[in-house]
Amino acid sequence: MTRKVNHVMFRGLVNKDLRVTYNMTYTNEGQYTNIKRRDNGDFTYHPQFSISISEGFDKDHIFIPNNRYPQFVLLLRKTIKIVSEHMLELFPDTSKSEFDIDKRTLDRFQQEKAMTTGGMTILPDVWINETNECFPALRFETLWGTCKIPFEDCMAIAQMFRSFDPYAFEISLITLLYAMN
């Protein structure tokens, strides 16, 4: 039996369409089971979760597989810290409703400060809403998609991930699904 659980963990504050979703597949049959009992009686746990971050329905999104989750969270925290330290240089005109990123500072930032790990890069950018208001943002480029998220939403997502343990959450979901059978 295979069951899928999709749990919306976060909805955007600036980008109201933004969603962070925890996706888990529970399999208790065949080769790819989440939990296996070995011949000696021990159990082996194989995580089968991912995180999906979407700008909205049928819009750009990124997919973070479980084996990249720790690197993603660390990269997000480090990028937020470094962009915060250089916010006024990167976004000199944020007092206006329409602004752009300083291209020279962005180029220098990409060469000197941008971090990449495990096929993932996060860079400063500008997010524009449906009424053409501009907001500082981060652009996520991964092997599994790209998206742009307002900086304020990124800070909230990073804070949420500080206290979230995806492995413990998966085990609690497996326990719940097992109890329902």
N, C-alpha and C positions, 0 to 999 in steps of 0.2 A: 504494500500500500504506500502511495506517495501522496503527501498533503503539502500544500503551499500556504504560507502565511505572509501577507503583506501588511505591514503596520506603518501608518503615517506617523512619524516621530515629531515632525516639525512642519509648520506652515509659515510661509514668509510673512514678515512684518512690513517690509518696504515693498517687496514684490509679492503681492497677495496670491499669485499663482504658484509660487515656489513651494516645492514639496521635498522633504527628505523622508525616504521610505526604507524601512528595514524589510528585506525579503529573505524568507527562510524556506527551505525545502526539507521536509521530514520524510525520510524513506526508511522503512523497516524490513524491506525485502531486497534480495538481489545483491549485486556486487557493491553498490554505493550506499550502504546504510549509514545513518548518522552514528549509531552506537552498535558496536559489535561485541559479542561475548566470545572470548577466546577459549580454546580448549582447556586451559588451566583455570578458567573461571573469572579471569580478569576481564575488564571492559575497556574498549578503545573507543574514543569519541572523535568523530571527524566533522568539523564545522562545515555547514552548508548554508551559509548566509552571505548576503551582500547588502550594500547600501546603494540606493539610487537617489541621485539629486537631480531634480528636474526644474527647469524654468517655468514649467506649466504643461498642461496636457498637449501632447503632440508638438512640444517645443524641445530645444536642445536639452540634453541631459548627460550626466556622467554616471558610470557604474563602477563601484568600488568592490571588487571581490574580497572575500574574507582574508586571503593571504596578503592583501595590500592594505587592509584597514589600519594597522598600527602606523605604517609609513605615511598614509594619507593624513591621519589625525595629527601626527607630528609635523608634517609639512604645512598643514593648515595653520597650526599654532605659530610656527616660526614665521610664516609669511605674514600673518596678521600683526605680529609684533614688529617686524621690520617695516611694513607699510605704514603702521601707526607712527613709527619714529620719523618717517619721511613724508607724512601726509601733506603738509603744506607745500613741500617742494613738488610733489607729484600732481597735486590738485590745487594750484594757486588761486583759482577763481570759484571756489565752492560757494561763495556768498551769492552768486548769480543762479538763477533757475536753470540756465543752460550754460554748460562749461565743457571743457575738454581737458584731457590729461596733457601735461607738459611733455612733449615728444622727446626733447633732449634728456630730460631727467629720466623718462621711461627707458630710453636706450641705455643710459648709464646704469640704471637699476638692473636691466636685463643682463648686462655684461658683468656687473660687479656683485650684485646681491641676489639675483633670482636663484631659486633653489629648485632642483629637480631630483626626484627619487623614484625608482621603480616604474619608470614610464609616465610619471605625473609631474606636471609643472603648474604652478600657480603664479599669475602675474597681475599687477594692478591694471585696472581698466575703468571704463565709465559705463554705467547701466542707465538706460533711458526708458522711462515709463511711457504709458500710452498717451499722456498729455505733454510729452517731450521735456519733462523735468529730468535733470541729470543727477546722478548719485555716484559717489566713489564706489568702485566695485572690484571684485577679483574675477579674473578669467581662469577657468580650470581647463587644462588640456591634458587628457589622459589617452591611453591606448584604447579606452572604451568610450570615447565621446568627449565633447567639450560643452561648457556652459559658462554663463556670466551671472554672478550673484552680487547683489548690493552688499557693500562692505558691512553695514549694520547687521544684515542677516547672517553674514559670515561669522561675525563675532558671536552672535547668539547660537549658531550651530556649533562653533568651537566650544562654547561654554557647555552646551548640552552634552557633547562628546566627552567632556572632562569627567562627568559622573556616570556615563553610560558604559556598561560592560556587555558587549554584544555576545560574548560566549555564554555568560550567565543567563542572559535574556533568552538565548537559543535553548539552553537546557531547561529553563522554566517553560518555554513553549512546548518543548518535546514532552515534558512531564504532563502538561495540560492536555495535549493531544492524546497521549497514552491513556490518561484517565478517562477521556471521552469515548474510548473504544470499548 
